[in-house]
Amino acid sequence: MRGFNLEDMPTQSASLPDSPTRARTTAATTDAAAANEAIRAYVRRHGARSWGAAERAELGKLYAAWRAAVQRNLDAAA
């Protein structure tokens, strides 16, 4: 299985709104959604097999990327 890479996550291609706060919030929301989809795709590809240590570690990296994106979203909204 291919590892997760933040550079592989889709980014927003449309022009961002004028407000810097709105732009940061929009980008963070997009990052969180992309990280969430990466987790879902990884779990789907894994299937019903038992999770080995390397697979759990990879899933942990995906969760960490998602948590970071959600935190950025919260920070941007504050």
N, CA, C and O atoms as a printed pandas DataFrame, in Angstrom:
     atom_number atom_name residue_name chain_id  residue_number  x_coord  y_coord  z_coord
0              1         N          MET        A               1    0.821   -1.185    0.000
1              2        CA          MET        A               1    0.000    0.000    0.000
2              3         C          MET        A               1    0.865    1.248    0.000
3              4         O          MET        A               1    1.919    1.288    0.634
4              5         N          ARG        A               2    0.421    2.234   -0.696
5              6        CA          ARG        A               2    1.138    3.497   -0.798
6              7         C          ARG        A               2    0.922    4.311    0.464
7              8         O          ARG        A               2   -0.190    4.347    0.990
8              9         N          GLY        A               3    1.959    4.963    0.958
9             10        CA          GLY        A               3    1.856    5.800    2.143
10            11         C          GLY        A               3    1.141    7.106    1.866
11            12         O          GLY        A               3    0.991    7.520    0.716
12            13         N          PHE        A               4    0.710    7.738    2.916
13            14        CA          PHE        A               4    0.011    9.017    2.828
14            15         C          PHE        A               4    1.019   10.144    2.727
15            16         O          PHE        A               4    2.036   10.145    3.421
16            17         N          ASN        A               5    0.736   11.095    1.869
17            18        CA          ASN        A               5    1.601   12.248    1.700
18            19         C          ASN        A               5    0.710   13.482    1.630
19            20         O          ASN        A               5   -0.208   13.541    0.812
20            21         N          LEU        A               6    0.978   14.473    2.490
21            22        CA          LEU        A               6    0.148   15.667    2.499
22            23         C          LEU        A               6    0.136   16.366    1.152
23            24         O          LEU        A               6   -0.862   16.993    0.795
24            25         N          GLU        A               7    1.230   16.272    0.390
25            26        CA          GLU        A               7    1.268   16.908   -0.922
26            27         C          GLU        A               7    0.297   16.266   -1.897
27            28         O          GLU        A               7   -0.063   16.878   -2.903
28            29         N          ASP        A               8   -0.136   15.028   -1.613
29            30        CA          ASP        A               8   -1.074   14.343   -2.493
30            31         C          ASP        A               8   -2.518   14.799   -2.279
31            32         O          ASP        A               8   -3.390   14.528   -3.103
32            33         N          MET        A               9   -2.761   15.494   -1.164
33            34        CA          MET        A               9   -4.122   15.923   -0.877
34            35         C          MET        A               9   -4.526   17.034   -1.827
35            36         O          MET        A               9   -3.717   17.906   -2.143
36            37         N          PRO        A              10   -5.766   17.011   -2.285
37            38        CA          PRO        A              10   -6.217   18.068   -3.189
38            39         C          PRO        A              10   -6.232   19.415   -2.484
39            40         O          PRO        A              10   -6.496   19.498   -1.285
40            41         N          THR        A              11   -5.952   20.442   -3.222
41            42        CA          THR        A              11   -6.033   21.792   -2.679
42            43         C          THR        A              11   -7.117   22.536   -3.422
43            44         O          THR        A              11   -7.540   22.134   -4.506
44            45         N          GLN        A              12   -7.551   23.606   -2.838
45            46        CA          GLN        A              12   -8.612   24.387   -3.459
46            47         C          GLN        A              12   -8.029   25.125   -4.651
47            48         O          GLN        A              12   -7.071   25.883   -4.503
48            49         N          SER        A              13   -8.588   24.914   -5.816
49            50        CA          SER        A              13   -8.054   25.536   -7.024
50            51         C          SER        A              13   -8.750   26.847   -7.357
51            52         O          SER        A              13   -8.190   27.679   -8.071
52            53         N          ALA        A              14   -9.961   27.045   -6.853
53            54        CA          ALA        A              14  -10.675   28.290   -7.122
54            55         C          ALA        A              14  -10.018   29.428   -6.354
55            56         O          ALA        A              14   -9.336   29.208   -5.353
56            57         N          SER        A              15  -10.233   30.642   -6.837
57            58        CA          SER        A              15   -9.657   31.781   -6.138
58            59         C          SER        A              15  -10.287   31.904   -4.755
59            60         O          SER        A              15  -11.482   31.669   -4.575
60            61         N          LEU        A              16   -9.459   32.278   -3.787
61            62        CA          LEU        A              16   -9.918   32.398   -2.410
62            63         C          LEU        A              16  -10.621   33.735   -2.208
63            64         O          LEU        A              16  -10.352   34.695   -2.930
64            65         N          PRO        A              17  -11.517   33.800   -1.233
65            66        CA          PRO        A              17  -12.212   35.053   -0.947
66            67         C          PRO        A              17  -11.224   36.146   -0.521
67            68         O          PRO        A              17  -10.067   35.862   -0.209
68            69         N          ASP        A              18  -11.697   37.400   -0.514
69            70        CA          ASP        A              18  -10.847   38.538   -0.186
70            71         C          ASP        A              18  -10.371   38.537    1.262
71            72         O          ASP        A              18   -9.243   38.952    1.529
72            73         N          SER        A              19  -11.183   38.090    2.190
73            74        CA          SER        A              19  -10.837   38.131    3.605
74            75         C          SER        A              19   -9.768   37.102    3.928
75            76         O          SER        A              19   -9.946   35.922    3.626
76            77         N          PRO        A              20   -8.641   37.524    4.543
77            78        CA          PRO        A              20   -7.603   36.565    4.921
78            79         C          PRO        A              20   -8.120   35.501    5.884
79            80         O          PRO        A              20   -7.747   34.333    5.771
80            81         N          THR        A              21   -8.977   35.894    6.835
81            82        CA          THR        A              21   -9.529   34.925    7.780
82            83         C          THR        A              21  -10.393   33.916    7.050
83            84         O          THR        A              21  -10.289   32.714    7.294
84            85         N          ARG        A              22  -11.230   34.387    6.171
85            86        CA          ARG        A              22  -12.093   33.490    5.391
86            87         C          ARG        A              22  -11.248   32.562    4.527
87            88         O          ARG        A              22  -11.556   31.377    4.399
88            89         N          ALA        A              23  -10.192   33.095    3.938
89            90        CA          ALA        A              23   -9.318   32.273    3.095
90            91         C          ALA        A              23   -8.656   31.179    3.922
91            92         O          ALA        A              23   -8.592   30.031    3.483
92            93         N          ARG        A              24   -8.164   31.514    5.111
93            94        CA          ARG        A              24   -7.522   30.509    5.969
94            95         C          ARG        A              24   -8.533   29.458    6.396
95            96         O          ARG        A              24   -8.221   28.267    6.405
96            97         N          THR        A              25   -9.739   29.884    6.750
97            98        CA          THR        A              25  -10.778   28.946    7.174
98            99         C          THR        A              25  -11.154   28.017    6.023
99           100         O          THR        A              25  -11.297   26.810    6.223
100          101         N          THR        A              26  -11.314   28.561    4.836
101          102        CA          THR        A              26  -11.673   27.755    3.665
102          103         C          THR        A              26  -10.581   26.737    3.350
103          104         O          THR        A              26  -10.873   25.572    3.081
104          105         N          ALA        A              27   -9.327   27.175    3.383
105          106        CA          ALA        A              27   -8.213   26.266    3.097
106          107         C          ALA        A              27   -8.115   25.175    4.158
107          108         O          ALA        A              27   -7.890   24.011    3.829
108          109         N          ALA        A              28   -8.284   25.543    5.431
109          110        CA          ALA        A              28   -8.205   24.552    6.512
110          111         C          ALA        A              28   -9.336   23.540    6.403
111          112         O          ALA        A              28   -9.127   22.347    6.625
112          113         N          THR        A              29  -10.530   24.007    6.063
113          114        CA          THR        A              29  -11.664   23.101    5.894
114          115         C          THR        A              29  -11.408   22.138    4.751
115          116         O          THR        A              29  -11.706   20.949    4.860
116          117         N          THR        A              30  -10.857   22.645    3.654
117          118        CA          THR        A              30  -10.515   21.794    2.514
118          119         C          THR        A              30   -9.475   20.760    2.920
119          120         O          THR        A              30   -9.591   19.591    2.552
120          121         N          ASP        A              31   -8.450   21.177    3.680
121          122        CA          ASP        A              31   -7.413   20.251    4.150
122          123         C          ASP        A              31   -8.020   19.158    5.031
123          124         O          ASP        A              31   -7.680   17.984    4.886
124          125         N          ALA        A              32   -8.914   19.540    5.942
125          126        CA          ALA        A              32   -9.532   18.565    6.843
126          127         C          ALA        A              32  -10.375   17.570    6.050
127          128         O          ALA        A              32  -10.339   16.370    6.323
128          129         N          ALA        A              33  -11.121   18.055    5.086
129          130        CA          ALA        A              33  -11.942   17.165    4.267
130          131         C          ALA        A              33  -11.070   16.209    3.452
131          132         O          ALA        A              33  -11.395   15.030    3.315
132          133         N          ALA        A              34   -9.972   16.717    2.919
133          134        CA          ALA        A              34   -9.065   15.870    2.138
134          135         C          ALA        A              34   -8.392   14.826    3.030
135          136         O          ALA        A              34   -8.242   13.671    2.632
136          137         N          ALA        A              35   -7.991   15.229    4.227
137          138        CA          ALA        A              35   -7.379   14.275    5.157
138          139         C          ALA        A              35   -8.393   13.210    5.565
139          140         O          ALA        A              35   -8.054   12.031    5.664
140          141         N          ASN        A              36   -9.634   13.625    5.802
141          142        CA          ASN        A              36  -10.688   12.677    6.151
142          143         C          ASN        A              36  -10.900   11.681    5.019
143          144         O          ASN        A              36  -11.042   10.483    5.263
144          145         N          GLU        A              37  -10.922   12.166    3.793
145          146        CA          GLU        A              37  -11.099   11.266    2.649
146          147         C          GLU        A              37   -9.912   10.318    2.512
147          148         O          GLU        A              37  -10.090    9.162    2.129
148          149         N          ALA        A              38   -8.715   10.788    2.815
149          150        CA          ALA        A              38   -7.531    9.913    2.762
150          151         C          ALA        A              38   -7.659    8.780    3.778
151          152         O          ALA        A              38   -7.293    7.642    3.483
152          153         N          ILE        A              39   -8.178    9.081    4.974
153          154        CA          ILE        A              39   -8.406    8.041    5.990
154          155         C          ILE        A              39   -9.421    7.040    5.481
155          156         O          ILE        A              39   -9.200    5.831    5.559
156          157         N          ARG        A              40  -10.536    7.535    4.958
157          158        CA          ARG        A              40  -11.590    6.648    4.463
158          159         C          ARG        A              40  -11.071    5.741    3.340
159          160         O          ARG        A              40  -11.362    4.545    3.317
160          161         N          ALA        A              41  -10.312    6.313    2.421
161          162        CA          ALA        A              41   -9.774    5.534    1.297
162          163         C          ALA        A              41   -8.805    4.461    1.794
163          164         O          ALA        A              41   -8.817    3.330    1.310
164          165         N          TYR        A              42   -7.966    4.828    2.762
165          166        CA          TYR        A              42   -6.998    3.863    3.301
166          167         C          TYR        A              42   -7.725    2.696    3.971
167          168         O          TYR        A              42   -7.364    1.537    3.764
168          169         N          VAL        A              43   -8.742    3.001    4.769
169          170        CA          VAL        A              43   -9.503    1.948    5.445
170          171         C          VAL        A              43  -10.245    1.082    4.432
171          172         O          VAL        A              43  -10.296   -0.139    4.583
172          173         N          ARG        A              44  -10.823    1.702    3.395
173          174        CA          ARG        A              44  -11.502    0.916    2.345
174          175         C          ARG        A              44  -10.529   -0.034    1.653
175          176         O          ARG        A              44  -10.830   -1.208    1.437
176          177         N          ARG        A              45   -9.342    0.504    1.305
177          178        CA          ARG        A              45   -8.344   -0.345    0.627
178          179         C          ARG        A              45   -7.891   -1.485    1.533
179          180         O          ARG        A              45   -7.605   -2.584    1.059
180          181         N          HIS        A              46   -7.829   -1.222    2.826
181          182        CA          HIS        A              46   -7.363   -2.231    3.772
182          183         C          HIS        A              46   -8.336   -3.393    3.880
183          184         O          HIS        A              46   -7.929   -4.551    3.970
184          185         N          GLY        A              47   -9.611   -3.078    3.869
185          186        CA          GLY        A              47  -10.618   -4.125    3.950
186          187         C          GLY        A              47  -10.766   -4.683    5.351
187          188         O          GLY        A              47  -10.451   -4.010    6.332
188          189         N          ALA        A              48  -11.244   -5.910    5.443
189          190        CA          ALA        A              48  -11.571   -6.534    6.725
190          191         C          ALA        A              48  -10.402   -7.308    7.336
191          192         O          ALA        A              48  -10.577   -8.023    8.322
192          193         N          ARG        A              49   -9.218   -7.166    6.753
193          194        CA          ARG        A              49   -8.048   -7.874    7.294
194          195         C          ARG        A              49   -7.655   -7.303    8.660
195          196         O          ARG        A              49   -8.061   -6.198    9.018
196          197         N          SER        A              50   -6.874   -8.058    9.407
197          198        CA          SER        A              50   -6.309   -7.564   10.663
198          199         C          SER        A              50   -5.316   -6.456   10.355
199          200         O          SER        A              50   -4.662   -6.473    9.312
200          201         N          TRP        A              51   -5.205   -5.500   11.257
201          202        CA          TRP        A              51   -4.286   -4.371   11.084
202          203         C          TRP        A              51   -2.939   -4.708   11.721
203          204         O          TRP        A              51   -2.852   -4.942   12.927
204          205         N          GLY        A              52   -1.897   -4.730   10.900
205          206        CA          GLY        A              52   -0.551   -4.945   11.404
206          207         C          GLY        A              52    0.017   -3.651   11.977
207          208         O          GLY        A              52   -0.589   -2.587   11.857
208          209         N          ALA        A              53    1.181   -3.756   12.597
209          210        CA          ALA        A              53    1.813   -2.594   13.234
210          211         C          ALA        A              53    2.104   -1.480   12.225
211          212         O          ALA        A              53    1.855   -0.308   12.509
212          213         N          ALA        A              54    2.622   -1.835   11.063
213          214        CA          ALA        A              54    2.947   -0.820   10.049
214          215         C          ALA        A              54    1.670   -0.149    9.533
215          216         O          ALA        A              54    1.655    1.059    9.293
216          217         N          GLU        A              55    0.617   -0.923    9.365
217          218        CA          GLU        A              55   -0.645   -0.359    8.887
218          219         C          GLU        A              55   -1.275    0.558    9.941
219          220         O          GLU        A              55   -1.825    1.608    9.608
220          221         N          ARG        A              56   -1.191    0.150   11.219
221          222        CA          ARG        A              56   -1.702    1.015   12.295
222          223         C          ARG        A              56   -0.883    2.298   12.383
223          224         O          ARG        A              56   -1.429    3.369   12.648
224          225         N          ALA        A              57    0.421    2.193   12.163
225          226        CA          ALA        A              57    1.272    3.390   12.190
226          227         C          ALA        A              57    0.893    4.342   11.058
227          228         O          ALA        A              57    0.826    5.554   11.259
228          229         N          GLU        A              58    0.648    3.799    9.883
229          230        CA          GLU        A              58    0.229    4.628    8.751
230          231         C          GLU        A              58   -1.121    5.287    9.040
231          232         O          GLU        A              58   -1.313    6.467    8.745
232          233         N          LEU        A              59   -2.045    4.535    9.609
233          234        CA          LEU        A              59   -3.344    5.092    9.969
234          235         C          LEU        A              59   -3.172    6.196   11.020
235          236         O          LEU        A              59   -3.878    7.204   10.987
236          237         N          GLY        A              60   -2.239    6.001   11.943
237          238        CA          GLY        A              60   -1.944    7.028   12.939
238          239         C          GLY        A              60   -1.446    8.309   12.301
239          240         O          GLY        A              60   -1.788    9.400   12.759
240          241         N          LYS        A              61   -0.644    8.197   11.251
241          242        CA          LYS        A              61   -0.165    9.383   10.524
242          243         C          LYS        A              61   -1.324   10.100    9.844
243          244         O          LYS        A              61   -1.389   11.329    9.832
244          245         N          LEU        A              62   -2.232    9.318    9.283
245          246        CA          LEU        A              62   -3.404    9.912    8.644
246          247         C          LEU        A              62   -4.265   10.647    9.668
247          248         O          LEU        A              62   -4.729   11.759    9.416
248          249         N          TYR        A              63   -4.474   10.020   10.822
249          250        CA          TYR        A              63   -5.240   10.673   11.884
250          251         C          TYR        A              63   -4.557   11.960   12.339
251          252         O          TYR        A              63   -5.219   12.974   12.564
252          253         N          ALA        A              64   -3.233   11.916   12.473
253          254        CA          ALA        A              64   -2.497   13.107   12.900
254          255         C          ALA        A              64   -2.652   14.241   11.897
255          256         O          ALA        A              64   -2.809   15.397   12.290
256          257         N          ALA        A              65   -2.610   13.921   10.599
257          258        CA          ALA        A              65   -2.794   14.937    9.564
258          259         C          ALA        A              65   -4.203   15.516    9.635
259          260         O          ALA        A              65   -4.392   16.719    9.457
260          261         N          TRP        A              66   -5.188   14.664    9.895
261          262        CA          TRP        A              66   -6.567   15.133   10.010
262          263         C          TRP        A              66   -6.738   16.026   11.240
263          264         O          TRP        A              66   -7.347   17.093   11.165
264          265         N          ARG        A              67   -6.190   15.574   12.374
265          266        CA          ARG        A              67   -6.294   16.382   13.602
266          267         C          ARG        A              67   -5.640   17.736   13.416
267          268         O          ARG        A              67   -6.182   18.750   13.857
268          269         N          ALA        A              68   -4.487   17.772   12.772
269          270        CA          ALA        A              68   -3.794   19.043   12.528
270          271         C          ALA        A              68   -4.637   19.958   11.644
271          272         O          ALA        A              68   -4.720   21.162   11.890
272          273         N          ALA        A              69   -5.256   19.388   10.624
273          274        CA          ALA        A              69   -6.094   20.196    9.728
274          275         C          ALA        A              69   -7.319   20.726   10.470
275          276         O          ALA        A              69   -7.713   21.875   10.268
276          277         N          VAL        A              70   -7.919   19.912   11.316
277          278        CA          VAL        A              70   -9.072   20.361   12.104
278          279         C          VAL        A              70   -8.633   21.461   13.064
279          280         O          VAL        A              70   -9.350   22.446   13.239
280          281         N          GLN        A              71   -7.472   21.309   13.688
281          282        CA          GLN        A              71   -6.973   22.339   14.602
282          283         C          GLN        A              71   -6.733   23.656   13.848
283          284         O          GLN        A              71   -7.059   24.731   14.350
284          285         N          ARG        A              72   -6.163   23.563   12.647
285          286        CA          ARG        A              72   -5.975   24.780   11.842
286          287         C          ARG        A              72   -7.318   25.445   11.538
287          288         O          ARG        A              72   -7.427   26.671   11.522
288          289         N          ASN        A              73   -8.339   24.617   11.298
289          290        CA          ASN        A              73   -9.677   25.134   11.033
290          291         C          ASN        A              73  -10.209   25.870   12.263
291          292         O          ASN        A              73  -10.784   26.952   12.142
292          293         N          LEU        A              74  -10.019   25.291   13.426
293          294        CA          LEU        A              74  -10.469   25.924   14.652
294          295         C          LEU        A              74   -9.707   27.217   14.920
295          296         O          LEU        A              74  -10.296   28.218   15.329
296          297         N          ASP        A              75   -8.395   27.194   14.687
297          298        CA          ASP        A              75   -7.574   28.388   14.890
298          299         C          ASP        A              75   -7.979   29.508   13.947
299          300         O          ASP        A              75   -8.032   30.672   14.344
300          301         N          ALA        A              76   -8.268   29.157   12.692
301          302        CA          ALA        A              76   -8.639   30.159   11.695
302          303         C          ALA        A              76  -10.008   30.757   12.014
303          304         O          ALA        A              76  -10.259   31.929   11.735
304          305         N          ALA        A              77  -10.890   29.946   12.601
305          306        CA          ALA        A              77  -12.225   30.430   12.916
306          307         C          ALA        A              77  -12.240   31.297   14.175
307          308         O          ALA        A              77  -13.165   32.083   14.381
308          309         N          ALA        A              78  -11.222   31.153   15.007
309          310        CA          ALA        A              78  -11.190   31.899   16.288
310          311         C          ALA        A              78  -10.881   33.358   16.096
311          312         O          ALA        A              78  -10.820   34.110   17.069
